[in-house]
Amino acid sequence: MDIAPTDLGAYYFATVIDESFYDAGYTDEMIMDYIIRSYGIEFTYYLNSSYKEMEVTGLLPSTQYYAIAFGIKDGTWSSKMASEPFRTLENSSTDAYATASMDNYWFGNDLVAYNPEYEFWLSGNEDTPLMAALDIEFNGSAVGVYYKVWKGDLSSEEELLLFNNTVNGGTLQNKGAAANFMYTAYDTEYTVCTVAVDSDGNLGDLSVSVVTFTEEGTSHDYSLFDEYFNDFIEGLYPELTMSPAIMSPESFR
């Protein structure tokens, strides 16, 4: 997205929405209200000044979208909504593939006892006391992956629905990037979905796995956690990339 605001000092919000908003009868004002309600008063993606080639991820092939932007002030919209329609290209066949695993996980209290500085990252997670590393393995054609972790066993859900929601609502990670962390809980099933991307932007097949964390499987290799954590911290500040904030007026979970 190239964004050129008329007031370089004003704050605004920009993202991509799909055509279902208009199919459902939403006006521009209703769309802006919906986005603000969804995010709450504290936006995480306030922008100002101009941007060139800001990457927006999470788009499906052969789909009608709208690039939008509108001013933000005092927790509400402050301008008309600028809108530019576009359609994504068809997906070409690719053998790009990626799978995810969470074999390495640690109990938060153990990590804090090992290093009290980790308490900052683990506080306030009584319902999800585990810290699990999400490892992704890529084949030769994959240069990136969309991944999404849901609570519960969703393996029986329709494959196209899982595919679309992994791309729409998932996180895009480049090959070679540090593993991310997930807050999880014992004896709870989680569904991990991945969709790989090749160098031309084509999407590969969906991979689905269901994992459960047990006390017996808890890692006590704290030097390994240090390695994961240091790599994670080093990768916290990527170039400006936005996953679409609002893709459609319905949500999967």
Secondary structure, 3 states (H helix, E strand, C coil): CCECCCCCCCCEEEEEEECHHHHCCCCHHHHHHHHHHHHCCCCCCCECCCECCCEECCCCCCCEEEEEEEEEECCEECCCCEEEEEECCCCCCCCCCEEEECCCEEEHHHHHHHCHHHHHHHCCCCCCCEEEEEEEEECCCCCEEEEEEEECCCCCCCHHHHHHHHHHHCEEEECCCCCEEEEECECCEEEEEEEEECCCCCEEEEEEEEEEECCCCCCCCHHHHHHHHHHHHHCCCCCCEECCCCCCCCCCC
